Amino acid sequence: MNSSYLLTALVFSPLLGILVLAFLPKAKEKMIKTIGFIATLPALILALVAYFQYRGGADLDRFSVELPWIKFANLPDEYLYAIFYELGVDGFSLIMIVLTAILSTLAAIASIHIKKEWKGYFMLFLLLQTGMLGVFAAENLVLFFIFFEITLIPMFFLIGKWGYFEKEKAAFSFLVYNGLGSAVLLIVIMVLFAKTGTANIDLLSQLLDADGPQSLLSEPLKFGLLISLIVAFGVKLPIFPLHSWMLKVHVEAPPSIVMLHSGILLKIGAFGLIRFGMGIFPEQFLQLAPVLAVLGVINLLYGAFLALIQKDFKMVLAYSSISHMGIVLIGLGAANEAGVQGAIFQVVSHGLISALLFFLVSIFYERLQTSHLDNLGGLAKGMPLTAGFLMAGAMASLGLPGMSGFISEFMAFLGLFETNPILAAVGTIGIIMTAVYLLRAVLSITFGKAHREFAGVPDLRTVEMVPVLTLIGLIILIGVYPAVLGGALETTIETIMLGIGG
C-alpha cells in the first residue's frame, strides 16, 4: 500500500464493516458479532504497521495526505481561505491512534455481553471507531471538528439504547455537555479561520508565532481563544466542575462502551489541550499553566475524596477517572519537559488501566447483576482469576512501580515539584488517597465478607482472557520499558518545549 493512503485506509476501514453489516439479517447473532470484531482489525493492523515503521526510522511525513476540498474565495493563493482534506501524524497522535485501535478491538470482544440488537450496536460501534481514529489523524481544525462530532452521535445512541436503568438521562446529559463544548470549539475554529485564512494546525502555529504589528491576532484575543479551548476540551477531559455528565455515563453506559469512553474519548480533551492549546498558543498557555496546575490538584483531590465514600464500584472508578485526569492537568501545568511527558504518559496509561478495570466490572456484573461493594464480598474465593486481575489493575492505578501508572505519576509530579513545590506537595495527598480508596474498594470485593454463594458462577472464560492479558501486558510493558512510548514521543515533546520556550 502507498504510505500516503495508509492513514485514509486506517481511519475509514471500520466503515467497510458497517457496509457488510447493513446486508446481514438481524437474527444472525454469531455472524454479526464476528463481523463486528473482524471489522476493527484492519485499523489495528495498519496502526501497528505505521508505529513499527516509525520506530524503525521511517519519517512520519510519508503517511501525510493533502487534497483540495473546499474553497471559500477566488484568491491567487490556493491555500488561503481553503480547507484541505489533510491527514497526518506526529509521535503523540500516532500513539493515540495505536491506543484507539487496540482498545476498539478489545472493546469489540467485550461486546459479547451485549444482549440485544447486535446489528445496530456494532454499526454504531464501528462509526464511533472511525470518529475516534479521525480525531487523532486530522491535520486541520475543521476536519478535527467533523470527526469530533462524529463521535458524539454513536455515543448518544450506544448509551441511550444499550445502557442500564437511567440510560436515557445519561445519554442526554452526555449530549448536552459535549454539545456545548463543541459549540465553544466551533466558535474558536471560525475565529481562527476568519482571521488567518487557514485551518491547518501547523500553519496556524507558525502564523500566530509573530508578535507586535505583524501578529494576526491581538494578545487579548489569543488569551480569549485559549481560555475557550480550555473550556471546550475541559468538558471532555473533564475538569471540575464540568464533570457531572461523565459520572452518569460511566455508571449507565454498557461496559464495552465505557472502555472506549474512559480509555479514549476522555483523552480527546487532553489531546486537544496539548495539540491546540500548547501548539497554537504556546506563550499564552505558559502564562496560564499555573492555573491549570491548580485545577489539576483540585481534580486530583476532589475525585479521590469522593471515590473514598462511594458504595458502588462503578462510581469509585468514575471518580477515580476524574482524579487521574487531574494528573494530566498537573503535568501540563508544570509546563516543563518532565511534566508534559508525564501528562502524555498518563493519557496512555489511564486509557489502558481504566479499560481493564471496566472490563472486569462487566464480567462480574454480567455474572452477579451488581457492582455494589457490599454485594461483591468474597470474590477471591468464588472467582479467583477475576479477583486477581482486579487487584493487579488496582495496583497499576495507584501507581505501583513496574506498572505504567507509576511512570506517569512520577514524571508529572517531578515536573510540578520543579516549578511549584508547595502545590505539588498538596497534590501528593491525592496520590495517598488513591491508594486508600482503591485498596478499600478492591479488598472489600476480593476478601470482604461474602453475602452470596458463588457455586456455579463461572470465572474468566477463554475469550475474556484475551482483553485482560493484553491490557495487563501493555501496562507492565510501559512500566518496565517506558521507551516504548518515550522514543515515539521524543520529537513531539521537543517541539512543544521549543514552542513554550523550554
N, C-alpha and C positions, 0 to 999 in steps of 0.2 A: 504493500500500500504506500502511495505517495505520502510522505510525512505531513505535508500541508493539509491533507484531507483527514488525518488521524483524529484531530480534535472534533471535527464535524461528525465523523462516524461515531466517535465516543459519546458525544452529547446526545445525538439523536437516535442511537441504536435501540433504546427502550421503546421507541415508537413502533418499531417493527413488531415487537411483541404485542403491542396494542392492536395492530392491524391483524395479526394472526388470531388473537383472542376474539376479535369482533365477529369472526366467522365460525366460532365454536359454539355448539349448543350449551345452554346454561347448565344442563344436567350432567355434563361431562366433568365431574369434580376433579378426578385424578389428573386428567389431561390438562385442565385449566391450571391447576397448581403446578404441574410440571412445566408448562409453557411459561407461566409467570416467573418461575425460578430461572429457567434457562435464558429468558429474555434479559436478565440482569448480568449475565456472564460476559457478553461482548464488551460492555463498558469496563468491566473488571479486567479483562484480558488486555484491552488497549491501554488502560491506565497503568497497568504494571509494565507493559512494553515501553511506554513513554518514560516511566520512572527509572527503569533499569538502563535504558539508553542514556538518560541524563546522568545517572551515576557512573556510566561507562565513559563519560566525557563528551556526549553529544550536546550541541548548542540548542537551547530551548527555542531559539528563533526559527528553527526548522519546522516546528509544529504550528507556527503562526499562519493565519489566513486572513486576507483582507480583500473584500469585494465591494464595489459600489452598491448602494442600497437605496437611500432616499436623499434627494437633492432639494433644498428649500429655496435656493436663489440661483439665478443665472449669472454667476460671477466667474472671472477668469481663473481664480484659484479653485480647482476641483475639490479641495479638501475643506473649503470654507463654507460653513452652514450646510454641511452634508453629513449624513450618518452612514457609516460603512458597516457591513457585516464583518466584524472583527473578532476572531477568537485567538487566544494565546495564553501562555502560562509563564509564571516565574516559579522559583522554588517553592514558595508558600502555597500558591494556588494549585500547583501540581500535587503537593502533599494532600491538600484538601480534596482534590479530585480522587486520589487514590483512597482516602478515607471514606469518601462518599460511595465509591464503587464497592468497597469491601462491606461496609455496613448495609448497603442496599441488598447485596446478595445474602448476607446473614439474616436480615430482616425478612427477606422472602422465605427463607427456611422457617423463621419464627412464625410466619403466617399460617403454619399448619394448624394453629389454634383458632383461626377464624372459622366460624361455624356456619355462615350463610352467605349467599350471593357472591361466590368466589370470582365470577367473571367481572362484575363491576368493581370489586375490590382490587383485583390485580391490574385492571386497566387504569384505575386512578393511581395505584401504587407506581406503575411504570411512568405515568405522566409526572408524578412527583419526582421520580428519579431524574427525568430529563431536566426539569426545572432546577434541581439542585446542582447537577453537573454543569448546566449552562451558567449559573451564577458565578461559579469559580473560573469558568473558561472565558467569560465575556471580557473584551478589551476596551469597550466603551460603555459609558454610563447608561445610555438608552437600552442597549442590549441587556446589560445587567438588570435594569429595572423590569424589562419584559420577562426575563427568566425568574426574577424575584416574585413577580405577580403570578407566574405560572405555578409556583409552589403553594400559593395561598388557596387556589381553587380546589385541587385534590385533597389538601389537608382538611379543609372545611367539611367536605363530604365524608372523608375517611373517619373523622372524629364523630360527626353527627349521625352517621349510618351504622358504624360498626363499634361504637364506643359502649360505655356502660350506662348507669342509671341516669345521670344528668348530662348525657352526651350532647343534646341539643344546646343546652346552656353553655357548655364548654366550647362547642363549635362556634357559636355566635360571639362569645367573648373573645375567642381567638381571632375571628374575622374583624371585629370592631377595632381591637387594639392594633393589630397588624395593618389593618386598612388605614388607620390614622397615621401610623408610622410611614406607610407607603406614600400617603399624601404629602407628608413633610419632605420625604426623599424626592418626590417628583418635582416639588417646588424648587429644591436645590438644583436639580438637574436642569430644569428650564432656565433658571437664572444664569447658571454657568454657560449653557449653550447660547443664550441670548447675548451674553457679554463677550464670549470668546469665539463663538462660531464653530466650536468643535465639542464633541463628547468623548473623544479619545482620552483615556486616562493618562497615558504617558505624556501626551502633548499638553494636556491641562497642567500637569505638574511643571512642565517647562515654561509655559506661558505665564503662570501665576508666580513664578520664582522671581520675576523682576520687581524691584521696589521703586518708589518715587514716582515721577511723572510717567515712566514707561509702564507702570503697573496697570493692568486692565481692570482691576478691582480695587476699591478703596480698602483701607485697613479695617474700618468698622464692618464693611460688608463681608470681608473674609471671616471675621470673627462670628458674624451672624450666621453665615453659611456653615461654618464648622460646628457651632452650637446646634444648629438644626440637624446636621448629620449625627451628632451625638444623641440627640433626642430620637431620631428615626431609627438608628441602629440600637439605641439603648432600650427601646421597646422589645426588640428581637432578642437581645442578649440574655436576660433582661436586667436593667439597672433599677434598683429600688428608687422610687415607689411605683415603677411601671411593670410590676411583676405579677400581679394577681391573676391575670389571664393564664399564665403559664402553669400555675398550680392546678387549675381546673383541667387543663389539657393533660398533664402528667397523670392525673388520677382517673380521668374518664375516657381517654383515648385507648384504643386497643394497644397492648404492649409492643407489638411489632412496629406500630407507627410511633410510639413513644421512643423506641430505639433510634429511629431516624430523627425525631424531633429534638430529643436531648443530645443525640450524637452529632447531628449535622445542622439542623435548622437554627438552633440557638447560636451556633458558631458563625452563621452568616453575619450576625451583629458584630462579633469580634473581627471577622474578616473585613467588614466594611469600615470599621474604625481604623484598622491598620492600613488597608489599601487606599482608602479615600481620605480619611481624616489625616493620618500621618503622611500619606503620599502626596496629596494635593495641597494641604495647608500645614506644612511642617513647622513653620515658625509659630503660627498661632496655636498649634497643638502643643508645642513645647511650653508655651505660656499657660495653657490650661491643664497641663499634666498634673500639677499638684491637686487640682480639683478632682480629676479622675482617680488619683490615688486615694483621696478621702472617700469618694464614692465606693471605691473598691473595698476599703476597710469596713465601711458601713454594710455593704453587701455580704461580706465575709462573716461579720459578727451577727447581723440580723438573721441570715439563713441558718447559721449554726445554732443560735439560741432557740429559734423556733423549731428546728429539727429535733432538738432535745426533748420537747414536750409532746411530740406527735404520738398518736396511738396506732396510726395506720402506716405500714412500711412504705407505701407509695408516697405518702405525704413527707415521710422522712427523706426519701430520695428527691422529691421535688424541692424541698427547702435546701437540701444538700447541693442541688444544681445551682440554686441562687448563690449559695455561699461560695461554691467553687468558681463561678463566673466572677466573683469578687477578686479572685487571684489573677484573672486575666486583666482586670482593670488596674490592679496593683502593679503588675508588670509594665503595662502601658504607661501608667502614671509615673513610674520611675524614670522613663524616657532615657534609658541607657541600654547598652548592649545586653547586659545580663537580664535586665527587666523585660525587654522586648522578646528576647529569646525564651525566657520563662513563660511569657504570655502565650506565645505561639505553641510551645510545648504543652501548655495547659489546655489549649484548644484541642489538640490532638488527643492528649492523654484522657481528658474528661470524656471526649467522644467515645473512646473505647471502653472506659470503665463504666460510664452510665449505660451504654448499650448492653454490657454484660449484666449489670445488676437488674435492669428492667427485663431482660430476657429471663433471668432466674425468677423474677417476680411472676412472669407469665406462666412459668412452669408450675409453681406451687399454687397459683391462683386457679389454673386450669384443673389441677388435681383436687384442691380443697375448697374452692369458691370463696376464699377470703384472703385478705392481705393484712388483717388486723393482728397486731403483735400478740395480743393475749390469746389468740386462737391458733397460733403457729408454734407454740412451745413444743420442744421435743423433736424438732425436725431432724436433728442429727441421728436420732435413733430410727426414725421411720424412713427418711430419705437422705442417707449419709452422703452420697455424691453431691446432691444439690446443696446440702448444708456446707460441705467442704468448699465447693466453688464459691458459695455465697460469702464465706469467711475470707477467701482469697480476694474476692472483689472488694470487700470492705477494707482489707489491709492495703490494697492498691489505692483506694480512695482516700484513706487517711495519711498516705504518704510513706508507706513502708519502704526503706532503702532496698534497691534491687527491682523496684517497680516504677512505672512511668510517672506516677503521682509524686514521688519523691523528687525526681529531676525537675519537674515543672515548678513545684512549690519552692524548692531550694533556690532556683535561679531567679524567680520573681521576687522573693524576699531579699535575696542578695542584692538585687538591683535597687530595691527600695531602701535598704539599710545604707546604701551608698549616698542616697540623696536626701532621705528623711528618716533618720534612725528612730526618732520618737514615734512617728506614725507606724513604722514597721514593727516596733516593739508592741504597740497596742494591737496590731494585726495578728501577732503571734498567739494572742488569746483565742482567736478564731481557729487556728491550727490545733490548739489543745482541745477546744470544744468539738472539733471534727472527730477526733479520736473518741471523745466521750459519747457523742450521740450515735456514732456508728457501732461502737462496741456494745453500748446499751441495747440497741435495736437487734443487732445480729446475735449477740449472746442470748437475748431473750427468745429469739426464734429458734436457735440451734440447740441450746442447752437448758432453756427455761422449762417450767412445769408443763407437761403435756396435758391438754384438755380434750384430746381426741385420740381415737385409735387409728394407727397408720397401717393396720393389716389390710393387704390388698391394694394399697396405694403405690403405684409404680414409681421408681426413681427415674433418673435421666434415661431417656431412650437413646438409641444409637444416633438417630437423626438430630436429636437435641444436643448431642455431644459436639457436633461439628461447630456451631457458633461459639459454644463455651470454650472449647480448646483453642479455637482460632483467636478469640479475643484475649484469653489468658496468655497465649503465646506472644501476641503482639505487645501486650502490656509489659511482659517480662523482657522482651527483646529491646524495647525502648529504654527500660530501666537499666539494663546491664550494658547496652551498646547504643547510647544516645546519638552517636554519629550517624545512625541510620536516618535520623531526621536532621541533625545538625549540619551534615555535609550538604544536603539539598537546600538548606535554608541560608547557608553562608552568604551567598551573593545578595539575597533579598535583604538580610539584616544589615549588610554593609551599605546598601542603597538607602535604607531607612535612616541609618545613623548619619550618613552624609547629608541627608535632607534636613535633619533636625540639628545639624552641627555637632554631632557626637563623634 
